[in-house]
Amino acid sequence: MRYGRLERRARTITAVVLLLLVVLCVVLFALSGGATYLAAWTTSVAVALVALALLSLPRRIILSDEELELRCLVETTYIRMSSIVDVEVVEGGALRHKLPLLGTCGFGGYCGFWLDLASWRVYRCYLTTREGCVAIHTSHRRYLVSCAAPELLRGQILATKARCSRDE
């Protein structure tokens, strides 16, 4: 199953951040009178931060009998079916009452660690959109995942979990 398309707000934030980084690098280069240490260092840091953010964006969700895989470009998160406690569809904005601790904050999506201010729990987010998300609660961690069909993903996870627990 694929993640949903990147929402308009995230596309706008991505474009604005990239534009600001390019403008900052050009201004530093112009003000410094050529290639100096400051301009080169700023450009290197900007490119590294953009690369890290782009490498952590979610790409695909794969569900097998043993585990749920959340695949990014470089990283893959494995969630064992036996550790899943609850799965629910989150309506009305998955990031409402959540504070970003570490992540992309709209640059190419909403990935990273977010603190839920209502329950004081930390969520690991793999979101391309804030609407139509699935919250996966395990025995030790909470995940927020966006997909094109959240009810279908929830149903498939619960059916797989039931089938696995019946087989044991």
C-alpha positions in Angstrom: 0.0 0.0 0.0 1.3 3.4 -0.9 1.2 6.5 1.2 -1.2 9.3 0.1 0.0 12.2 -2.0 1.7 15.1 -0.3 -0.8 17.7 0.8 -0.8 21.2 -0.4 0.4 22.7 2.9 3.4 20.4 3.0 4.2 21.1 -0.7 4.1 24.8 0.1 6.3 24.5 3.2 8.8 22.4 1.1 8.9 25.0 -1.6 9.3 27.9 0.8 12.1 26.2 2.8 14.0 25.3 -0.3 13.7 28.8 -1.7 14.8 30.3 1.6 17.8 28.0 1.7 18.8 28.9 -1.8 18.4 32.6 -1.1 20.5 32.4 2.1 23.3 30.6 0.3 23.3 33.1 -2.6 23.2 36.1 -0.2 26.1 34.7 1.9 28.1 34.0 -1.3 27.5 37.5 -2.7 28.2 39.3 0.6 31.4 37.4 1.2 32.8 38.4 -2.2 33.3 34.9 -3.5 33.8 31.4 -2.3 34.6 31.6 1.4 34.5 29.3 4.3 31.1 30.7 5.6 29.3 30.4 2.3 30.7 26.9 1.7 29.8 25.8 5.2 26.3 27.1 5.1 25.7 25.5 1.7 27.0 22.2 3.0 24.8 22.2 6.1 21.7 23.2 4.0 22.3 20.4 1.5 22.9 17.9 4.3 19.7 18.9 6.1 17.6 18.7 3.0 19.1 15.3 2.1 18.4 13.9 5.6 14.8 15.1 5.4 14.2 13.7 2.0 15.8 10.3 2.9 13.3 9.9 5.9 10.1 10.5 3.9 7.7 7.6 3.9 7.3 5.6 0.6 5.4 2.3 1.2 3.5 0.3 3.7 3.9 -3.5 3.5 1.8 -5.8 5.6 2.8 -9.5 6.1 1.7 -12.2 8.5 4.5 -11.4 10.9 5.0 -7.7 10.7 4.0 -4.3 9.3 6.8 -2.6 7.4 6.9 1.2 7.1 9.4 1.8 4.3 11.2 5.1 3.8 13.8 5.8 1.1 16.7 4.5 3.4 15.1 3.5 6.7 12.5 0.7 7.3 10.6 0.4 10.5 9.3 -3.0 11.4 6.3 -3.4 13.7 5.7 -7.0 14.9 2.0 -8.0 14.7 2.2 -9.6 18.1 3.2 -6.2 19.7 0.2 -4.3 18.2 -2.3 -3.4 20.9 -4.7 -1.1 19.0 -5.3 0.4 15.6 -7.6 3.3 15.0 -8.4 5.8 12.2 -7.7 9.4 13.2 -10.1 11.8 11.7 -10.0 15.6 11.8 -6.2 16.2 11.7 -3.8 13.7 13.0 -1.4 16.4 14.3 -4.0 18.4 16.3 -2.6 18.9 19.9 0.8 17.6 18.9 4.1 19.4 19.2 7.1 18.5 17.0 10.1 17.3 19.0 12.3 16.2 16.1 11.3 15.9 12.5 10.5 17.5 9.2 7.5 19.6 10.3 6.0 19.8 6.9 9.1 19.8 4.7 8.2 16.9 2.4 5.7 15.6 4.9 5.4 15.3 8.6 8.0 12.7 9.8 9.7 12.3 13.1 8.8 12.4 16.7 5.8 14.4 17.9 4.5 14.9 21.5 0.8 14.5 22.0 -0.1 17.3 24.5 -3.4 15.7 25.5 -1.9 12.4 26.6 1.8 13.3 27.0 2.8 10.4 24.7 5.4 10.5 22.0 4.3 9.5 18.5 6.6 8.4 15.6 5.0 10.0 12.6 5.2 8.9 8.9 2.7 11.3 7.4 2.3 12.8 4.0 -1.0 14.3 4.9 -2.7 15.3 8.2 -6.1 13.9 7.2 -7.1 10.2 7.1 -4.3 8.8 9.2 -4.0 5.5 11.1 -2.7 5.4 14.7 -1.0 2.2 15.6 -0.4 1.5 19.3 2.1 -1.1 20.3 3.1 -2.2 23.7 6.0 0.2 23.8 5.5 2.8 21.0 2.9 4.8 19.1 2.9 5.4 15.4 0.9 7.7 13.1 0.8 6.6 9.5 -1.0 8.3 6.5 -2.2 6.3 3.6 -4.7 6.6 0.8 -7.3 4.3 2.4 -7.0 4.4 6.2 -10.1 2.2 6.9 -8.7 -0.5 4.5 -5.3 -0.4 6.2 -7.0 -0.6 9.7 -9.1 -3.6 8.6 -6.2 -5.4 7.0 -4.0 -5.0 10.2 -6.8 -6.2 12.5 -7.6 -9.1 10.2 -3.9 -10.1 10.0 -3.5 -9.8 13.8 -6.6 -11.9 14.4 -5.4 -14.6 12.0 -2.0 -14.7 13.6 -3.4 -14.9 17.1 -5.8 -17.7 16.0 -2.9 -19.7 14.5 -0.8 -19.6 17.7 
